[in-house]
Amino acid sequence: MSDNKICCDEMRVHISLGLIRYDERFDEYNIVAQTDDEVEVLQRIDFCPWSGDKLPSGYRDQWFDELEARGIDPLNDPIPDIFQTAEWRKGWSAR
């Protein structure tokens, strides 16, 4: 499932309202738990809160693995543009 294969209308509505965020880097959905001018707190969800459908497992671990394999520290180094979108997964293969 990706952001263009949303499981139900409720999910679609909450995404459009900004209460659910899709992170294409990781192929994950997040509930916006708190937001203000400086901080946004997100909580990843594994199941749709309305339909109960399983959401994508995501690629978070693989994203960090790929950065590490390239010698990139995501806390201290600039993240290349390709890693800001789903584009990085096109060349990814399990190691």
C-alpha positions as CSV (number, residue, x, y, z in Angstrom):
1,M,0.0,0.0,0.0
2,S,1.3,3.5,-0.8
3,D,0.0,7.0,-0.4
4,N,-2.1,6.5,-3.6
5,K,-3.6,3.2,-2.4
6,I,-5.2,4.4,0.8
7,C,-7.2,1.7,2.5
8,C,-10.4,3.7,3.3
9,D,-12.1,7.1,3.0
10,E,-11.6,7.9,6.6
11,M,-7.8,7.6,6.1
12,R,-8.0,9.8,3.0
13,V,-9.9,12.5,4.9
14,H,-7.5,12.5,7.9
15,I,-4.5,12.7,5.5
16,S,-6.1,15.7,3.7
17,L,-6.7,17.4,7.1
18,G,-3.1,16.9,8.0
19,L,-3.9,14.6,10.9
20,I,-2.2,11.6,9.3
21,R,1.1,12.0,7.4
22,Y,2.5,9.7,4.8
23,D,6.3,9.6,4.8
24,E,7.4,8.4,1.3
25,R,11.0,8.0,2.3
26,F,10.0,5.1,4.6
27,D,6.6,4.2,3.1
28,E,5.0,4.7,6.5
29,Y,2.0,6.4,7.9
30,N,2.1,8.5,11.0
31,I,-0.5,10.1,13.3
32,V,0.3,13.8,14.1
33,A,0.4,13.6,17.9
34,Q,1.4,17.2,18.6
35,T,2.4,20.1,16.5
36,D,3.4,23.7,17.1
37,D,5.6,26.3,15.3
38,E,8.8,24.5,16.1
39,V,8.1,20.8,16.8
40,E,5.9,18.1,15.2
41,V,5.6,14.9,17.0
42,L,4.6,11.9,14.9
43,Q,3.6,8.4,15.9
44,R,4.0,5.7,13.3
45,I,1.0,3.4,12.9
46,D,1.0,-0.1,11.6
47,F,-2.8,-0.5,11.1
48,C,-5.4,1.9,9.8
49,P,-7.3,3.2,12.8
50,W,-10.6,3.0,10.9
51,S,-10.5,-0.1,8.7
52,G,-8.0,-2.1,10.7
53,D,-6.1,-2.9,7.5
54,K,-2.3,-3.6,7.9
55,L,-0.3,-0.6,6.6
56,P,3.1,-0.9,4.9
57,S,5.9,-2.3,7.0
58,G,8.1,0.5,5.8
59,Y,11.7,0.8,4.9
60,R,13.0,2.8,7.8
61,D,15.7,0.3,8.8
62,Q,16.8,-0.1,5.2
63,W,17.0,3.7,4.8
64,F,19.4,4.0,7.7
65,D,21.4,0.9,6.4
66,E,21.8,2.6,3.0
67,L,23.0,5.9,4.6
68,E,25.4,4.0,6.8
69,A,26.7,2.0,3.8
70,R,27.5,5.3,2.1
71,G,29.2,6.7,5.2
72,I,26.5,9.2,5.9
73,D,25.6,10.0,9.5
74,P,21.9,11.2,9.4
75,L,22.4,13.1,12.7
76,N,25.4,15.1,11.5
77,D,25.7,14.9,7.7
78,P,23.6,16.4,5.0
79,I,21.1,13.9,3.6
80,P,21.3,13.6,-0.2
81,D,18.2,14.7,-2.0
82,I,17.5,11.2,-3.3
83,F,17.0,10.0,0.3
84,Q,14.3,12.6,0.9
85,T,11.8,10.8,-1.3
86,A,11.0,7.2,-2.3
87,E,13.5,7.5,-5.1
88,W,16.3,5.9,-3.1
89,R,14.3,2.6,-3.0
90,K,14.5,2.1,-6.7
91,G,18.1,1.1,-6.5
92,W,17.8,-0.6,-3.1
93,S,18.4,-4.3,-2.7
94,A,18.5,-6.3,0.5
95,R,22.1,-7.0,1.6
